[in-house]
Amino acid sequence: MKILLDENLPRLLKITFADHHQVLSVGEKNWLGKKNGELLGLMVLDGFDAFVTVDKNLIHQQNISRFPIMIFVLDAPNNRDHYALRREVERSHRSGFYLADHRRYT
């Protein structure tokens, strides 16, 4: 699975994902500062399967059904608390969202 971490997430979060996933950050793709709609479009063109963010407004600002990718909105106190973010990823995995069907949200 090819996963993109939003620019507001720490790159350390990459270690939370299993080795058989390709996890990149927005910065690594040189997509910093892109608006959500453009970013989602670039993800589709580049073959990403999932997007991980803490931006709770994303699903309200975009027509998510247009994009054939999974979006994981993590519920953490802030975007720099690596341990809280990691717990959220692990919780999503345990509840079946990690490998869920397209357009399923946490």
Secondary structure, 3 states (H helix, E strand, C coil): CEEEECCCCCHHHHHHCCCCCEEEECCCCCCCCCCHHHHHHHHHHCCCCEEEECCCCHHHHCCHHHCCCEEEECCCCCCCCHHHHHHHHHHHHHCCCCCCCCCCCC
